[in-house]
Amino acid sequence: MSPFLTIVLVLVVVPGSVRAILLDVHLPLKSSTNEWQQECPLSQALESNLALRQNFDGEQIDFFSKHVPHVTLYQTDFFLERTINGTASIDEAKMRLFLDTLHNISMVALPQCEVTISHSPNVNGPYAMWPVHLTECLQIVSDEIVDATYKFIKRPPTIPDWIWSLPEPQRSRKLNMIKRYGSPNVYEEFEPHITAGYDVSNDTGIGRSR
């Protein structure tokens, strides 16, 4: 059974480069029961992460005490800091405006989305991921968030190294999304997934955006 998910706008704030903050706006996974189910994305994510943590000392994702299994809707560097005398700090006015924008989105009747995953996980670079079937519901929610918040992104945006390993024309499409919206994984290039593992010591050389 696939769980129905309620939209929750969650910000994971990680210091990035000067005058930018990396934010992950995502959809946390939920289940209608507390029992393990073969087709449940939450169950699969937890089981996969547990196996990775038991077998690889370098595994950095921990769904049991630190992190939340989720589908990322929009992740990029946002320009929400200010620099005074060489010291960077959060610009409270910019952050307030950004959070107000997210709050306004959450007040809109966005749809609840059913999430289903593919039968085979992917391992790309240091990431272990479960591909999520792209539905109209997920596409709408991601598009709405990008529409409302991309005006806040840091420019010029950072291009992740893994982009250059992609074949054409995919590479050009991803670069265009980064240039316009700060992320390769939005709009027609939106590829929803659940990241179950991240271990740089097992990097196969092809990284992916979370």
N, C-alpha and C positions, 0 to 999 in steps of 0.2 A: 504494500500500500504506500502511496506517495503522500507526504504530509502537505496540508495546506498551510501556507505561510502568511503571517500578518506583516505588513510593511512596518519596519522599524528603521529609522535613520540613525545609524551608529557611526560615530566618528572615532577613528583610531588615529591619534595625533602622534606623529613621529618627527622629530627635528630633521629637516632636510638641509639643503644648501642655504646659504645666507638669503634672508628675505623670502623664504618659501617654506611651506609646511605640507608634508605628505598626508593626505586624508583619504580614507577608505570609507565610502558610503556603501553599506551593504545590507543584504537581506539575511538575517540569521535563520538557520534551519530549525524547524520545530516538527514535532511528531504528535499525532493524535493519541498515541499510547506510549507507555514507558518500556515496552518490550522490544527486543531486537527483531527486526523484520528484514528479510532478504532484499526486498525491493525498496526499502526506505532509504533515502539519501542520507539522513542523519545517522542511521545505523551503519551504513557503509562507510561514511566519513570517520566515525568513531573507531570502527574496527580497523580501518586502514591505518589511521594514525597510531593506534595502539601497536599494531604489528611493526610499523616503522620505528617507533620508539624502543621497542624490545630488541630490534635487530641492528639498529644503527645508532652509535653513540653520538653522532653529530646532528641528529634530528632536532630541529629547533621549534617545531610546532607542537603544542601540547593542548589538546582539546579537553583535557580532564582537570586542568587547574589554572591555565593561563589564557587560552584563546577560545573563540566561539566559531564553530563550523558555520560557514556562510557562503553566499553567492555574491560576489562583488558586483555592484551596479555602476560605480564610477570611482576610479582611483587616479589621482594625479597630484601634482604639486600646486598648491594654492598660494597666492601672494597675500598673506595675512600677517606679515611681520613688518616691523620698522627697525631701522638701524640708527642709533644715536651714539655719537662718539665711538664708532666702531663696534658697538655692542648691539646684537640683534635681540629683539623681544617681540612678543605678540602685540599687535596693534589692536587694542580693545575695541575701537570703533569699527574696524574692518571685520573683526571676528563677530561682533554683535550683528552687523549687517548680514554676514554670511549665515549665522545661525538663525536669524529671523527668516532668511530666504528658505532654509531647510524646514523651519517650523511651518511656514506658509504652504510648502509642498505637502507636509504631513497632514494638514487640515483639509486637503483636497481628497475627494473620494477615490483614491487610487485602488486598483483592483487587488484582490488577494490572488496569489499565484500558486498553482500546483507545480511542484518541481519533480522531474524525473531525470535519472542519470543513465548514461550509456552502460553497456555491460562490461566495458574494458577501460581501465584507468590509463592515463598517459603519464610517462615520465619524460620531462623535457628539462634538460639542464639540472639544476638543483631542486626542481619542483616535481612533486607527485600530485596529479590532479585527476578528478573525476569529471569528464565532460558532462554538461547539463544540456538537455534538449531545449533548444531555443523555441520558446512559445511567444505568441503575440502579447500575452500578459507581461512576461519578463521584458520584452522589447519596449513596451509602452512605459513601464516603470523606469527603466534605465534612461530612455529618451527624455522623460519628463525631468529627471534629476539633472541630466546634462544640460538640457535647455535652460534650466533656471540658474545653474551655478558655474558654467564654463567661463562666464565673464570675470570670475575671480581668479583664474589660473595664472600661474607664473609664466611670464614670457621673457625670452624664448623658452619653450618647454624643453625638458631633457629627453633625449632619444636613448632608449635602452640599447645596450650592445647587441642583444639577440635579434634586433630588427634587421641588422645587416646580413644575417645568415639566411634570411627568408628568400625564396625565389620570387622573381617577378611574374605577374604584376602584383602579387600579394604585398611585397615590400613597399611598393609605391603607394598602395592603398593605406597601409598602416602608417607610413610617414605622413600622408596627407591628414589622417585623423589626428596624429600627434601635433602637427603644425596648427591645426584649427582648434582642437579641443584638449590638447595636453595628454591624451591617452590613445593608444592604438586599439583599444577594445570598446569602442562605442559606435552607436548608430548601425550602419550596415556592416561594420566590422565587429559588432558585439558578439563575443563568444563566451557565454556563461559557463562557469566551471566552479568546482569546489576544490580548493587547495588543501590536500590532506597531509602534505609533507614538504619540508624545505630543509635541505642538507647540502651546504656548499662543498662538503668533503666528497660528495657523490655526484658532483656536477659532470654531466655528460657533454657539456659544451654548447648546449642550445637552451638558453634561458627563455622564460615566458613571463608575461605580466600576470600578476595575481589579481 
